[in-house]
Amino acid sequence: MRKNLGPRPYIFPMPVLIVGSYDENGVPDAMNAAWGMVCDMNKVAITLSADHKTVKNILKTGDFTVSMATEDTIVPCDYVGIVSANSEPRKLEKSGFTITKGEFVNAPVINELPLTLECELECYDTETEILIGAIKNVSADESILTDGKIDFEKFKPITYDPANHNYIALGRIVGKAFSDGRNIK
């Protein structure tokens, strides 16, 4: 028997995204955002309220980065989600993260997060609060690569459980995409 839970944002897994930006003075900022996804082969969509300092920065500069939180970075990734740069301008510095300027966009790459999408703002809808960015480059630290491809056992990205407010590690490989369904054919 099924139980109705009402309208909830229960999509699993929900990636833990860290969105980085610079303000108009070049001060870096980052925030934790779980409501994001790819929306085309070279675009990301993230729901972010306009009152976030990160959104204000992106609207001014037009650039941002998106990285995924990992098992090894839970504490600083959670910190940048619970502290606002509107009230703590040194938030990114206090998190312990270090940054390098993006090669393809004017936004910070967080060195401790091994996979980063460098994005250019395509649009932001103030009514829906959906931000869409065009991916200009993806960079990966060599430590998470095997034969030039991302190795999830090395990468160790985490997901957010909106039902219980937990971070969850991704598990083992259980099938092969675009292949296993052929057994039904």
Backbone as CSV, one residue per row, in Angstrom:
resi,resn,N_x,N_y,N_z,CA_x,CA_y,CA_z,C_x,C_y,C_z
1,MET,0.827,-1.178,0.000,0.000,0.000,0.000,0.878,1.251,0.000
2,ARG,0.461,2.259,-0.729,1.198,3.515,-0.817,0.631,4.537,0.158
3,LYS,1.479,5.436,0.634,1.035,6.499,1.527,1.296,7.837,0.832
4,ASN,0.320,8.702,0.791,0.484,10.024,0.201,1.249,10.920,1.166
5,LEU,2.288,11.585,0.651,3.120,12.470,1.461,2.867,13.938,1.157
6,GLY,2.005,14.216,0.196,1.729,15.597,-0.175,2.777,16.123,-1.141
7,PRO,2.621,17.363,-1.578,3.582,17.935,-2.525,4.903,18.265,-1.827
8,ARG,5.933,17.585,-2.212,7.259,17.769,-1.614,8.312,17.723,-2.725
9,PRO,9.468,18.348,-2.509,10.535,18.313,-3.523,11.375,17.043,-3.404
10,TYR,10.755,15.904,-3.540,11.434,14.630,-3.330,11.868,14.024,-4.658
11,ILE,12.973,14.493,-5.152,13.636,13.892,-6.309,14.950,13.332,-5.767
12,PHE,15.187,12.088,-5.994,16.393,11.442,-5.457,17.208,10.837,-6.585
13,PRO,18.500,10.904,-6.597,19.307,11.707,-5.684,19.294,13.172,-6.099
14,MET,19.507,14.041,-5.147,19.559,15.479,-5.373,21.015,15.901,-5.148
15,PRO,21.701,16.362,-6.197,23.119,16.693,-6.019,23.312,17.867,-5.066
16,VAL,24.414,17.858,-4.362,24.786,18.974,-3.503,25.737,19.836,-4.325
17,LEU,25.221,20.963,-4.792,25.980,21.847,-5.662,26.526,23.026,-4.872
18,ILE,27.736,23.403,-5.183,28.333,24.598,-4.592,28.518,25.596,-5.736
19,VAL,27.797,26.709,-5.635,27.797,27.726,-6.682,28.734,28.847,-6.250
20,GLY,29.705,29.156,-7.090,30.692,30.181,-6.789,30.541,31.401,-7.672
21,SER,30.872,32.571,-7.104,30.786,33.821,-7.859,31.749,34.834,-7.257
22,TYR,31.991,35.894,-8.022,32.717,37.062,-7.520,31.737,38.216,-7.454
23,ASP,31.929,39.096,-6.471,31.112,40.309,-6.473,31.786,41.345,-7.370
24,GLU,31.216,42.523,-7.434,31.740,43.569,-8.334,33.141,44.023,-7.955
25,ASN,33.594,43.719,-6.718,34.942,44.079,-6.268,35.919,42.908,-6.343
26,GLY,35.464,41.764,-6.885,36.331,40.605,-7.006,36.403,39.748,-5.759
27,VAL,35.511,39.971,-4.795,35.483,39.160,-3.573,34.722,37.868,-3.886
28,PRO,35.352,36.706,-3.637,34.690,35.440,-3.946,33.621,35.062,-2.925
29,ASP,32.631,34.333,-3.406,31.558,33.842,-2.565,31.157,32.465,-3.090
30,ALA,30.553,31.672,-2.240,30.018,30.375,-2.662,28.834,30.035,-1.782
31,MET,27.897,29.285,-2.348,26.734,28.847,-1.584,26.400,27.410,-1.938
32,ASN,25.741,26.748,-1.022,25.279,25.374,-1.194,23.881,25.425,-1.791
33,ALA,23.664,24.691,-2.862,22.353,24.668,-3.525,22.040,23.244,-3.953
34,ALA,20.909,22.728,-3.530,20.568,21.347,-3.879,19.581,21.246,-5.038
35,TRP,18.928,22.332,-5.397,17.889,22.251,-6.419,18.458,22.605,-7.777
36,GLY,19.266,21.699,-8.341,19.872,21.953,-9.634,19.985,20.701,-10.470
37,MET,20.167,20.926,-11.779,20.280,19.800,-12.704,20.814,20.290,-14.042
38,VAL,21.182,19.358,-14.901,21.494,19.722,-16.280,20.161,19.914,-16.993
39,CYS,20.125,20.839,-17.933,18.869,21.055,-18.664,19.100,21.032,-20.166
40,ASP,20.287,20.662,-20.585,20.646,20.489,-21.983,22.068,19.920,-21.961
41,MET,22.599,19.622,-23.113,23.951,19.054,-23.154,25.008,20.033,-22.637
42,ASN,24.721,21.336,-22.700,25.719,22.306,-22.248,25.110,23.389,-21.358
43,LYS,24.080,23.026,-20.580,23.441,24.007,-19.707,23.095,23.390,-18.359
44,VAL,23.087,24.251,-17.329,22.630,23.862,-16.003,21.481,24.772,-15.608
45,ALA,20.574,24.247,-14.795,19.477,25.025,-14.238,19.493,24.825,-12.731
46,ILE,19.414,25.930,-11.998,19.427,25.874,-10.538,18.374,26.844,-10.029
47,THR,17.585,26.421,-9.060,16.611,27.301,-8.442,17.277,27.993,-7.262
48,LEU,17.380,29.324,-7.351,18.049,30.118,-6.318,17.257,31.393,-6.070
49,SER,16.937,31.681,-4.822,16.197,32.903,-4.530,17.093,34.125,-4.723
50,ALA,16.477,35.211,-5.159,17.202,36.430,-5.535,17.897,37.110,-4.365
51,ASP,17.522,36.792,-3.127,18.142,37.468,-1.986,19.527,36.924,-1.633
52,HIS,19.941,35.821,-2.251,21.284,35.286,-1.999,22.344,36.220,-2.584
53,LYS,23.410,36.440,-1.845,24.532,37.254,-2.320,25.090,36.654,-3.611
54,THR,25.141,35.344,-3.694,25.655,34.677,-4.886,24.828,35.057,-6.118
55,VAL,23.521,35.075,-5.990,22.659,35.439,-7.124,22.888,36.901,-7.496
56,LYS,22.981,37.770,-6.516,23.258,39.188,-6.792,24.568,39.321,-7.566
57,ASN,25.576,38.560,-7.138,26.875,38.591,-7.821,26.746,38.125,-9.267
58,ILE,26.071,37.012,-9.465,25.931,36.438,-10.805,25.204,37.414,-11.726
59,LEU,24.178,38.060,-11.214,23.435,39.023,-12.036,24.292,40.223,-12.413
60,LYS,25.274,40.569,-11.570,26.170,41.690,-11.871,27.297,41.281,-12.811
61,THR,27.892,40.096,-12.566,29.074,39.695,-13.341,28.751,38.828,-14.554
62,GLY,27.648,38.077,-14.480,27.255,37.202,-15.586,27.946,35.855,-15.610
63,ASP,28.778,35.559,-14.608,29.529,34.302,-14.584,29.390,33.615,-13.228
64,PHE,29.550,32.284,-13.237,29.535,31.522,-11.997,30.145,30.146,-12.245
65,THR,30.459,29.461,-11.159,30.928,28.081,-11.229,29.965,27.196,-10.454
66,VAL,29.933,25.925,-10.844,29.136,24.933,-10.135,30.051,23.738,-9.877
67,SER,30.203,23.392,-8.610,30.988,22.225,-8.220,30.095,21.308,-7.411
68,MET,30.495,20.060,-7.278,29.747,19.106,-6.474,30.468,18.849,-5.166
69,ALA,29.706,18.843,-4.079,30.270,18.525,-2.776,30.686,17.051,-2.758
70,THR,31.674,16.749,-1.956,32.182,15.381,-1.848,32.159,14.925,-0.387
71,GLU,32.356,13.635,-0.203,32.398,13.082,1.155,33.445,13.782,2.015
72,ASP,34.556,14.153,1.399,35.655,14.772,2.140,35.435,16.252,2.441
73,THR,34.414,16.867,1.839,34.215,18.311,2.004,32.852,18.663,2.602
74,ILE,32.223,17.731,3.283,30.878,17.962,3.829,30.829,19.181,4.754
75,VAL,31.768,19.307,5.672,31.712,20.393,6.661,31.792,21.767,5.991
76,PRO,32.801,22.061,5.169,32.816,23.390,4.550,31.679,23.593,3.548
77,CYS,31.249,22.539,2.886,30.124,22.669,1.951,28.829,22.980,2.694
78,ASP,28.618,22.367,3.842,27.437,22.674,4.634,27.536,24.099,5.180
79,TYR,28.723,24.493,5.612,28.932,25.848,6.146,28.528,26.919,5.130
80,VAL,28.949,26.768,3.874,28.612,27.804,2.891,27.121,27.794,2.560
81,GLY,26.410,26.780,3.036,24.965,26.738,2.865,24.198,27.328,4.031
82,ILE,24.800,27.365,5.210,24.068,27.858,6.380,24.468,29.272,6.784
83,VAL,25.518,29.801,6.166,25.967,31.160,6.463,25.804,32.003,5.202
84,SER,25.221,33.170,5.353,24.997,34.063,4.216,26.146,35.052,4.061
85,ALA,26.572,35.242,2.831,27.597,36.259,2.558,27.024,37.662,2.703
86,ASN,25.694,37.782,2.760,25.087,39.091,3.033,25.449,39.565,4.430
87,SER,25.653,38.618,5.361,26.013,38.984,6.735,27.455,38.623,7.090
88,GLU,28.073,37.728,6.342,29.470,37.330,6.591,30.246,37.415,5.275
89,PRO,30.811,38.580,4.974,31.510,38.753,3.693,32.745,37.865,3.521
90,ARG,33.306,37.364,4.620,34.490,36.491,4.544,34.096,35.015,4.617
91,LYS,32.869,34.719,4.251,32.327,33.364,4.355,33.207,32.327,3.669
92,LEU,33.598,32.579,2.440,34.385,31.590,1.702,35.739,31.373,2.366
93,GLU,36.364,32.441,2.796,37.646,32.350,3.501,37.499,31.553,4.799
94,LYS,36.438,31.821,5.557,36.206,31.120,6.828,35.925,29.631,6.619
95,SER,35.387,29.270,5.467,35.085,27.864,5.196,36.346,27.017,5.110
96,GLY,37.480,27.677,4.822,38.733,26.947,4.633,39.000,26.620,3.179
97,PHE,38.046,26.909,2.306,38.252,26.675,0.878,39.259,27.680,0.327
98,THR,40.019,27.226,-0.645,40.908,28.120,-1.384,40.404,28.169,-2.823
99,ILE,40.720,29.254,-3.497,40.184,29.409,-4.847,41.258,29.762,-5.865
100,THR,40.923,29.470,-7.112,41.678,29.882,-8.281,40.663,30.504,-9.226
101,LYS,41.047,31.564,-9.903,40.128,32.184,-10.863,39.879,31.222,-12.014
102,GLY,38.638,31.114,-12.444,38.291,30.255,-13.565,39.051,30.642,-14.826
103,GLU,39.341,29.670,-15.657,40.046,29.939,-16.914,39.109,30.440,-18.002
104,PHE,37.830,30.060,-17.924,36.887,30.360,-18.993,35.835,31.393,-18.610
105,VAL,35.650,31.622,-17.315,34.684,32.618,-16.834,35.287,33.367,-15.651
106,ASN,34.686,34.512,-15.349,35.138,35.324,-14.222,34.412,34.875,-12.958
107,ALA,34.807,33.718,-12.454,34.208,33.143,-11.248,35.239,32.228,-10.587
108,PRO,35.113,32.025,-9.272,36.101,31.227,-8.550,35.919,29.718,-8.728
109,VAL,37.037,29.043,-8.907,37.077,27.577,-8.870,37.564,27.216,-7.474
110,ILE,36.794,26.421,-6.756,37.186,26.012,-5.405,38.117,24.815,-5.534
111,ASN,39.352,25.000,-5.119,40.394,23.992,-5.326,40.089,22.654,-4.659
112,GLU,39.417,22.672,-3.525,39.139,21.445,-2.785,37.998,20.617,-3.378
113,LEU,37.241,21.189,-4.300,36.142,20.470,-4.957,36.645,20.029,-6.328
114,PRO,36.763,18.720,-6.556,37.512,18.214,-7.708,36.838,18.303,-9.079
115,LEU,35.569,18.676,-9.145,34.895,18.787,-10.437,34.156,20.116,-10.479
116,THR,34.438,20.931,-11.505,33.840,22.255,-11.595,33.355,22.548,-12.998
117,LEU,32.142,23.085,-13.078,31.585,23.579,-14.329,31.722,25.093,-14.307
118,GLU,32.360,25.649,-15.321,32.468,27.099,-15.449,31.323,27.548,-16.348
119,CYS,30.484,28.452,-15.831,29.240,28.808,-16.520,29.097,30.307,-16.745
120,GLU,28.392,30.601,-17.819,28.026,31.972,-18.149,26.506,32.080,-18.011
121,LEU,26.054,33.125,-17.333,24.621,33.317,-17.124,23.894,33.433,-18.457
122,GLU,22.902,32.603,-18.637,22.057,32.699,-19.826,20.789,33.472,-19.498
123,CYS,20.160,33.125,-18.356,18.984,33.880,-17.930,18.679,33.578,-16.472
124,TYR,17.950,34.505,-15.864,17.452,34.318,-14.506,16.033,34.863,-14.472
125,ASP,15.100,34.017,-14.099,13.695,34.394,-14.037,13.358,34.743,-12.591
126,THR,13.057,36.001,-12.316,12.787,36.431,-10.942,11.497,35.846,-10.389
127,GLU,10.583,35.463,-11.260,9.328,34.883,-10.792,9.514,33.432,-10.343
128,THR,10.176,32.614,-11.165,10.391,31.204,-10.823,11.679,30.994,-10.041
129,GLU,12.568,31.985,-10.068,13.886,31.933,-9.435,14.775,30.850,-10.038
130,ILE,14.562,30.577,-11.310,15.376,29.591,-12.020,16.484,30.309,-12.773
131,LEU,17.694,29.904,-12.478,18.886,30.433,-13.120,19.374,29.392,-14.121
132,ILE,19.660,29.814,-15.334,20.193,28.902,-16.348,21.538,29.439,-16.796
133,GLY,22.509,28.552,-16.819,23.844,28.924,-17.242,24.343,28.027,-18.354
134,ALA,25.081,28.630,-19.275,25.727,27.877,-20.351,27.086,27.407,-19.843
135,ILE,27.334,26.117,-19.952,28.600,25.544,-19.488,29.677,25.869,-20.520
136,LYS,30.702,26.596,-20.083,31.803,26.980,-20.974,32.979,26.016,-20.871
137,ASN,33.080,25.337,-19.738,34.149,24.364,-19.550,33.851,23.527,-18.312
138,VAL,34.343,22.302,-18.321,34.317,21.439,-17.144,35.763,21.058,-16.857
139,SER,36.188,21.271,-15.625,37.547,20.856,-15.254,37.456,19.851,-14.116
140,ALA,38.351,18.867,-14.162,38.394,17.825,-13.135,39.820,17.673,-12.640
141,ASP,39.958,17.571,-11.339,41.267,17.298,-10.761,41.674,15.885,-11.184
142,GLU,42.921,15.721,-11.535,43.406,14.410,-11.993,43.206,13.321,-10.950
143,SER,43.081,13.686,-9.679,42.921,12.699,-8.615,41.617,11.914,-8.723
144,ILE,40.640,12.408,-9.486,39.365,11.696,-9.607,39.194,11.029,-10.976
145,LEU,40.260,11.013,-11.755,40.188,10.435,-13.096,40.849,9.066,-13.166
146,THR,40.260,8.196,-13.962,40.849,6.916,-14.328,40.728,6.819,-15.841
147,ASP,41.842,6.672,-16.513,41.874,6.630,-17.974,41.182,7.845,-18.587
148,GLY,41.347,9.021,-17.959,40.797,10.258,-18.486,39.316,10.467,-18.237
149,LYS,38.676,9.551,-17.510,37.244,9.669,-17.213,37.029,9.786,-15.714
150,ILE,35.923,10.428,-15.338,35.606,10.585,-13.921,35.327,9.220,-13.313
151,ASP,35.992,8.948,-12.206,35.852,7.693,-11.475,35.096,8.013,-10.180
152,PHE,33.843,7.567,-10.071,33.018,7.930,-8.922,33.556,7.398,-7.611
153,GLU,34.293,6.299,-7.631,34.884,5.805,-6.390,35.959,6.755,-5.878
154,LYS,36.612,7.461,-6.795,37.615,8.454,-6.400,36.972,9.813,-6.123
155,PHE,35.984,10.161,-6.900,35.311,11.458,-6.804,34.500,11.572,-5.511
156,LYS,33.701,10.594,-5.187,32.883,10.504,-3.988,31.924,11.686,-3.792
157,PRO,31.107,12.012,-4.836,30.137,13.094,-4.651,29.037,12.662,-3.687
158,ILE,28.427,13.640,-3.053,27.335,13.347,-2.125,26.022,13.892,-2.680
159,THR,24.925,13.388,-2.127,23.606,13.873,-2.493,22.906,14.368,-1.230
160,TYR,21.838,15.116,-1.450,21.048,15.648,-0.350,19.739,14.888,-0.268
161,ASP,19.363,14.488,0.917,18.096,13.804,1.175,17.138,14.845,1.751
162,PRO,16.221,15.396,0.919,15.330,16.448,1.403,14.282,15.954,2.395
163,ALA,14.039,14.658,2.450,13.042,14.126,3.384,13.569,14.097,4.817
164,ASN,14.861,13.820,4.966,15.454,13.663,6.300,16.573,14.650,6.603
165,HIS,16.890,15.508,5.638,17.952,16.519,5.782,19.312,15.890,6.084
166,ASN,19.650,14.870,5.291,20.933,14.199,5.428,21.725,14.334,4.137
167,TYR,23.034,14.214,4.250,23.901,14.063,3.079,24.163,12.577,2.936
168,ILE,24.107,12.075,1.711,24.252,10.649,1.471,25.328,10.405,0.419
169,ALA,26.191,9.452,0.686,27.209,9.053,-0.283,26.563,8.198,-1.364
170,LEU,27.045,8.360,-2.573,26.543,7.516,-3.658,27.116,6.121,-3.499
171,GLY,26.360,5.141,-3.906,26.746,3.750,-3.706,27.448,3.115,-4.886
172,ARG,27.298,1.839,-4.954,27.994,1.023,-5.936,27.285,1.027,-7.288
173,ILE,27.984,0.600,-8.314,27.406,0.463,-9.648,26.458,-0.732,-9.637
174,VAL,25.239,-0.524,-10.141,24.245,-1.598,-10.132,23.754,-1.971,-11.534
175,GLY,24.243,-1.282,-12.537,23.810,-1.596,-13.900,24.566,-0.764,-14.911
176,LYS,24.296,-1.032,-16.174,24.965,-0.327,-17.274,23.897,0.397,-18.093
177,ALA,23.994,1.734,-18.131,23.037,2.560,-18.869,23.122,2.291,-20.362
178,PHE,21.985,2.396,-21.036,21.860,2.190,-22.483,22.269,0.783,-22.896
179,SER,22.191,-0.150,-21.975,22.606,-1.510,-22.249,21.690,-2.527,-21.586
180,ASP,21.498,-2.420,-20.266,20.747,-3.433,-19.530,19.315,-3.617,-20.023
181,GLY,18.694,-2.551,-20.492,17.327,-2.649,-20.993,17.196,-3.466,-22.258
182,ARG,18.316,-3.706,-22.921,18.282,-4.529,-24.148,17.877,-5.965,-23.862
183,ASN,17.987,-6.375,-22.599,17.582,-7.731,-22.232,16.096,-7.969,-22.466
184,ILE,15.300,-6.905,-22.445,13.861,-7.033,-22.686,13.559,-7.171,-24.171
185,LYS,14.395,-6.563,-25.011,14.200,-6.635,-26.456,14.180,-8.073,-26.885
